[in-house]
Amino acid sequence: MVTRDRHRIENHCVFDPIAFTAMTDTTLNATPLMNYGDRAIQQAAAEPLEKWQNSSTNAYTIHLEHPEFTALCPRSGYPDFGTIVVDYQPQDWVVELKAFKLYINAFRDRRISHETVVNEVCDRLWDELQPRGLRVIGDFTRRGGVKTVITVRKGDCELFEPYQANVL
């Protein structure tokens, strides 16, 4: 049934992959179809982040940038865009990069303020990785002419280089 409906939609040149993904297959189990990426993002948001044992005792900094952050404005529902920057000095654990990416992608459909995003990311990484130092920066795209950069720090942050905000 779904295959025939998809074919009919495509032949009339009005195929909408987002609407198609949300369709239900009433002949099987009446649950929305979900892409594997959506399932992975939900899992990353709900379960502890995958992490690896730190293999070094050296003092070093890990710098992560996720330039495709999106969430929804809690007031208007319009999309917000930005870059999430994380610097941390690991102690026992380092975050697996795909797990970090999927966790940040989990914000895309949430109505959440810039300040809450940055604090929530910082608190989760602090709790799960227990680094010596952690800095999380939300560098958000201008909205209404206003540029917002939010920084949260925990622990020893003296190894971190100064942050240069995006000019957009």
Contacts in CASP RR format, 6 or more apart in sequence:
PFRMAT RR
TARGET T0000
AUTHOR 0000-0000-0000
METHOD contacts of the structure
MODEL  1
MVTRDRHRIENHCVFDPIAFTAMTDTTLNATPLMNYGDRAIQQAAAEPLE
KWQNSSTNAYTIHLEHPEFTALCPRSGYPDFGTIVVDYQPQDWVVELKAF
KLYINAFRDRRISHETVVNEVCDRLWDELQPRGLRVIGDFTRRGGVKTVI
TVRKGDCELFEPYQANVL
1 25 0 8 1.000
1 26 0 8 1.000
1 27 0 8 1.000
2 23 0 8 1.000
2 25 0 8 1.000
2 27 0 8 1.000
2 33 0 8 1.000
5 23 0 8 1.000
6 15 0 8 1.000
6 20 0 8 1.000
9 15 0 8 1.000
9 16 0 8 1.000
9 20 0 8 1.000
20 33 0 8 1.000
21 32 0 8 1.000
21 33 0 8 1.000
21 34 0 8 1.000
21 35 0 8 1.000
22 32 0 8 1.000
22 33 0 8 1.000
23 32 0 8 1.000
23 33 0 8 1.000
24 30 0 8 1.000
24 31 0 8 1.000
24 32 0 8 1.000
24 33 0 8 1.000
25 31 0 8 1.000
25 33 0 8 1.000
40 102 0 8 1.000
41 102 0 8 1.000
41 105 0 8 1.000
41 106 0 8 1.000
41 108 0 8 1.000
42 106 0 8 1.000
43 102 0 8 1.000
44 99 0 8 1.000
44 102 0 8 1.000
44 103 0 8 1.000
44 105 0 8 1.000
44 106 0 8 1.000
45 102 0 8 1.000
45 103 0 8 1.000
45 106 0 8 1.000
48 128 0 8 1.000
49 95 0 8 1.000
49 96 0 8 1.000
49 99 0 8 1.000
49 100 0 8 1.000
49 103 0 8 1.000
49 124 0 8 1.000
49 125 0 8 1.000
49 128 0 8 1.000
49 129 0 8 1.000
50 95 0 8 1.000
50 96 0 8 1.000
50 98 0 8 1.000
50 99 0 8 1.000
51 93 0 8 1.000
51 94 0 8 1.000
51 95 0 8 1.000
51 96 0 8 1.000
51 99 0 8 1.000
51 128 0 8 1.000
51 129 0 8 1.000
52 93 0 8 1.000
52 94 0 8 1.000
52 95 0 8 1.000
52 96 0 8 1.000
53 92 0 8 1.000
53 93 0 8 1.000
53 94 0 8 1.000
54 90 0 8 1.000
54 91 0 8 1.000
54 92 0 8 1.000
54 93 0 8 1.000
54 94 0 8 1.000
59 89 0 8 1.000
59 132 0 8 1.000
59 159 0 8 1.000
60 89 0 8 1.000
60 90 0 8 1.000
60 159 0 8 1.000
61 87 0 8 1.000
61 88 0 8 1.000
61 89 0 8 1.000
61 159 0 8 1.000
61 160 0 8 1.000
61 161 0 8 1.000
62 86 0 8 1.000
62 87 0 8 1.000
62 88 0 8 1.000
62 89 0 8 1.000
62 90 0 8 1.000
62 94 0 8 1.000
63 85 0 8 1.000
63 86 0 8 1.000
63 87 0 8 1.000
64 84 0 8 1.000
64 85 0 8 1.000
64 86 0 8 1.000
64 87 0 8 1.000
64 95 0 8 1.000
64 97 0 8 1.000
64 100 0 8 1.000
65 83 0 8 1.000
65 84 0 8 1.000
65 85 0 8 1.000
65 86 0 8 1.000
66 83 0 8 1.000
66 84 0 8 1.000
66 85 0 8 1.000
66 100 0 8 1.000
66 101 0 8 1.000
66 104 0 8 1.000
67 82 0 8 1.000
67 83 0 8 1.000
68 81 0 8 1.000
68 82 0 8 1.000
68 105 0 8 1.000
69 81 0 8 1.000
69 82 0 8 1.000
69 83 0 8 1.000
69 84 0 8 1.000
69 104 0 8 1.000
69 107 0 8 1.000
69 117 0 8 1.000
69 138 0 8 1.000
70 79 0 8 1.000
70 80 0 8 1.000
70 81 0 8 1.000
70 82 0 8 1.000
70 107 0 8 1.000
70 108 0 8 1.000
71 79 0 8 1.000
71 80 0 8 1.000
71 107 0 8 1.000
71 108 0 8 1.000
71 110 0 8 1.000
71 111 0 8 1.000
71 112 0 8 1.000
71 117 0 8 1.000
72 78 0 8 1.000
72 79 0 8 1.000
72 80 0 8 1.000
72 108 0 8 1.000
72 109 0 8 1.000
72 110 0 8 1.000
72 111 0 8 1.000
72 112 0 8 1.000
73 79 0 8 1.000
73 80 0 8 1.000
73 111 0 8 1.000
73 143 0 8 1.000
74 111 0 8 1.000
74 112 0 8 1.000
74 113 0 8 1.000
77 111 0 8 1.000
80 114 0 8 1.000
80 140 0 8 1.000
80 141 0 8 1.000
80 143 0 8 1.000
81 140 0 8 1.000
81 141 0 8 1.000
82 138 0 8 1.000
82 139 0 8 1.000
82 140 0 8 1.000
82 141 0 8 1.000
83 137 0 8 1.000
83 138 0 8 1.000
83 139 0 8 1.000
83 166 0 8 1.000
84 104 0 8 1.000
84 117 0 8 1.000
84 118 0 8 1.000
84 121 0 8 1.000
84 136 0 8 1.000
84 137 0 8 1.000
84 138 0 8 1.000
84 139 0 8 1.000
85 135 0 8 1.000
85 136 0 8 1.000
85 137 0 8 1.000
85 138 0 8 1.000
85 139 0 8 1.000
85 163 0 8 1.000
86 100 0 8 1.000
86 121 0 8 1.000
86 125 0 8 1.000
86 134 0 8 1.000
86 135 0 8 1.000
86 136 0 8 1.000
86 137 0 8 1.000
87 134 0 8 1.000
87 135 0 8 1.000
87 157 0 8 1.000
87 160 0 8 1.000
87 161 0 8 1.000
88 125 0 8 1.000
88 129 0 8 1.000
88 131 0 8 1.000
88 132 0 8 1.000
88 133 0 8 1.000
88 134 0 8 1.000
88 135 0 8 1.000
89 131 0 8 1.000
89 132 0 8 1.000
89 133 0 8 1.000
89 134 0 8 1.000
89 156 0 8 1.000
89 159 0 8 1.000
90 129 0 8 1.000
90 131 0 8 1.000
90 132 0 8 1.000
91 129 0 8 1.000
91 130 0 8 1.000
91 131 0 8 1.000
91 132 0 8 1.000
92 130 0 8 1.000
93 128 0 8 1.000
93 129 0 8 1.000
93 130 0 8 1.000
93 131 0 8 1.000
94 129 0 8 1.000
95 125 0 8 1.000
95 128 0 8 1.000
95 129 0 8 1.000
103 121 0 8 1.000
103 124 0 8 1.000
104 121 0 8 1.000
107 117 0 8 1.000
112 120 0 8 1.000
114 138 0 8 1.000
114 140 0 8 1.000
114 148 0 8 1.000
114 150 0 8 1.000
115 150 0 8 1.000
117 138 0 8 1.000
118 136 0 8 1.000
118 137 0 8 1.000
118 138 0 8 1.000
118 150 0 8 1.000
118 151 0 8 1.000
118 152 0 8 1.000
119 152 0 8 1.000
121 136 0 8 1.000
122 134 0 8 1.000
122 136 0 8 1.000
122 152 0 8 1.000
122 154 0 8 1.000
125 131 0 8 1.000
125 134 0 8 1.000
125 136 0 8 1.000
126 134 0 8 1.000
126 154 0 8 1.000
131 155 0 8 1.000
132 155 0 8 1.000
132 156 0 8 1.000
133 153 0 8 1.000
133 154 0 8 1.000
133 155 0 8 1.000
133 156 0 8 1.000
133 157 0 8 1.000
133 159 0 8 1.000
134 153 0 8 1.000
134 154 0 8 1.000
134 155 0 8 1.000
134 157 0 8 1.000
135 151 0 8 1.000
135 152 0 8 1.000
135 153 0 8 1.000
135 154 0 8 1.000
135 157 0 8 1.000
135 160 0 8 1.000
135 163 0 8 1.000
136 151 0 8 1.000
136 152 0 8 1.000
137 149 0 8 1.000
137 150 0 8 1.000
137 151 0 8 1.000
137 152 0 8 1.000
137 163 0 8 1.000
138 148 0 8 1.000
138 149 0 8 1.000
138 150 0 8 1.000
138 151 0 8 1.000
139 149 0 8 1.000
139 163 0 8 1.000
139 165 0 8 1.000
139 166 0 8 1.000
140 147 0 8 1.000
140 148 0 8 1.000
140 149 0 8 1.000
140 150 0 8 1.000
141 168 0 8 1.000
142 168 0 8 1.000
147 165 0 8 1.000
149 163 0 8 1.000
149 165 0 8 1.000
151 163 0 8 1.000
END
